[in-house]
């Protein structure tokens, strides 16, 4: 085991320069970008559920 501390990486969002903290389907991103991604995924899930319920 290494005694070296973990290296901080920058957010994978092209327009963001914050430190990455969270792994998401979009990459290793900062907390702010992770929250935005979560909202986008939730909105897509809701759209999918609404579209599926109209076919029954």
Residue pairs with C-beta under 8 A, 6 or more apart in sequence:
8 19
8 20
9 19
9 20
9 28
10 16
10 17
10 18
10 19
10 20
11 17
11 18
11 19
11 20
11 28
11 29
11 30
11 33
12 20
12 26
12 27
12 28
12 29
13 26
13 27
13 29
13 30
13 33
16 29
16 30
16 32
16 33
18 30
18 31
18 32
18 33
19 30
20 28
20 29
20 30
21 29
21 30
21 31
21 34
22 28
22 29
22 30
22 31
22 34
24 33
24 34
24 37
24 38
25 37
25 41
26 33
26 37
29 37
